[in-house]
């Protein structure tokens, strides 16, 4: 999508198609519902579903920071982060 088109959407001169809104939401790790709620000044739904439909998205500041940092990592490092998180979850469960 061209930068000029994004600017027109931001100014309200153009509308974003539903398919592009869904793609944008997925890239941001959220849902179209959450984006619309924020744009309208409504509370973000606590149980916004991911595209997979089986995971609940967390919109807390910490979760957003974690997702941003995770996306910046190379794939091998991402695997290490997942392994470490699983280890911490097991440890917390005992």
Buried (B, 14 or more C-beta within 10 A) or exposed (E): EEEEEEEBBEEEEEEBEEEBBBBBBBEBBBBBBBBBBEEEEEEBBEEBBBEEEEEEBBBEEEEBEBBEEBEEEEEEEEEEEEEEEEEEEEEEEE
